Amino acid sequence: MMSQLMSKEVLYEPLKELHDKFPSYLEDNASKLSEEDKKRYVAQSKIVAEIVATFEDPSYSDEDPQKGLKVVELMQEMQEHGSPPAEIMGPLPPGFDLGPDGLPSLPEGCTIA
């Protein structure tokens, strides 16, 4: 389940959209954001850019465990910074809801072994 949620097919479009929206959001809201939020959002923006670049690399394949591990690690790093701004999040893929801690909420009964 988690590997499907971390696939390019599921993540690329929403992350590409987030990547495209982050710069203008940060610029338009610079005076409204706390320093802490600015720092978090800038870090998230860089991580999203790295994930998008990974997916756009011609050598990327969901079947390549190294590339998949890199995406998982980057997603975990992004989650350490909390949720991105709600104003630019857009809809999440089906089954990919975030909890209050910014981590994915898995469907009931789903476990990761």
C-alpha positions in Angstrom: 0.0 0.0 0.0 2.7 2.5 1.0 4.8 1.8 -2.1 1.7 2.5 -4.2 1.2 5.8 -2.4 4.8 6.7 -3.0 4.8 5.9 -6.7 5.4 8.5 -9.4 1.9 7.9 -10.8 0.3 9.0 -7.5 2.7 11.7 -6.3 4.1 13.4 -9.3 1.1 15.6 -10.4 0.2 16.9 -6.9 3.9 17.5 -6.0 4.5 19.2 -9.3 1.5 21.5 -8.7 2.8 22.2 -5.1 6.3 22.9 -6.6 4.8 25.4 -9.1 2.8 27.2 -6.4 5.3 27.4 -3.6 7.4 30.3 -5.0 4.5 32.7 -5.5 2.9 31.7 -2.2 6.1 32.4 -0.3 6.5 35.8 -2.1 2.9 36.8 -1.7 2.7 35.9 1.9 6.2 36.8 3.1 5.0 39.6 5.3 2.1 37.5 6.8 4.2 34.4 7.7 6.1 33.9 11.0 9.8 33.3 10.7 9.2 29.8 11.8 6.6 29.1 9.1 8.8 30.8 6.4 11.7 28.5 7.4 9.5 25.4 7.3 7.9 26.3 3.9 11.2 27.2 2.3 12.6 23.8 3.5 9.5 22.0 2.1 9.8 23.9 -1.2 13.3 22.7 -1.6 12.4 19.1 -0.8 9.4 19.1 -3.1 11.7 20.5 -5.9 14.1 17.6 -5.2 11.3 15.0 -5.4 10.0 16.5 -8.6 13.5 16.5 -10.1 13.9 12.8 -9.0 10.6 11.9 -10.8 11.6 13.9 -13.9 15.0 12.2 -14.2 14.8 10.0 -17.3 16.5 7.2 -15.3 13.7 7.2 -12.7 11.6 4.0 -12.3 9.3 3.1 -9.4 10.8 -0.4 -9.8 14.3 0.9 -8.9 14.6 0.4 -5.1 17.3 3.1 -4.7 15.1 5.7 -6.5 12.0 4.7 -4.5 14.0 4.8 -1.2 15.1 8.3 -2.1 11.5 9.5 -2.6 10.4 7.9 0.7 13.3 9.5 2.5 12.5 12.9 1.0 8.8 12.5 1.9 9.7 11.7 5.5 12.0 14.7 5.6 9.3 16.9 4.3 6.8 15.5 6.9 9.3 16.5 9.6 8.5 20.1 8.7 4.7 19.6 9.1 2.0 20.1 6.5 2.6 22.5 3.6 0.4 25.6 3.5 -3.3 24.6 3.1 -3.8 27.3 0.5 -1.5 25.6 -2.0 -2.0 21.9 -1.1 -4.8 21.1 -3.5 -6.5 17.7 -3.3 -4.5 14.8 -2.1 -4.5 11.5 -4.0 -7.2 9.0 -2.8 -6.2 7.3 0.4 -3.5 9.8 1.1 -4.9 11.9 3.9 -2.6 13.7 6.3 -3.1 13.6 10.0 -2.5 16.6 12.4 1.2 15.6 12.6 1.7 16.0 8.8 2.1 12.2 8.4 -0.1 10.1 6.2 -3.1 8.6 7.8 -3.4 5.1 6.6 -6.7 3.4 6.0 -8.1 1.5 9.0 -6.6 -2.0 9.2 -3.6 -1.0 7.0 -0.2 -1.7 8.5 3.3 -1.3 7.2 5.5 -4.3 7.9 
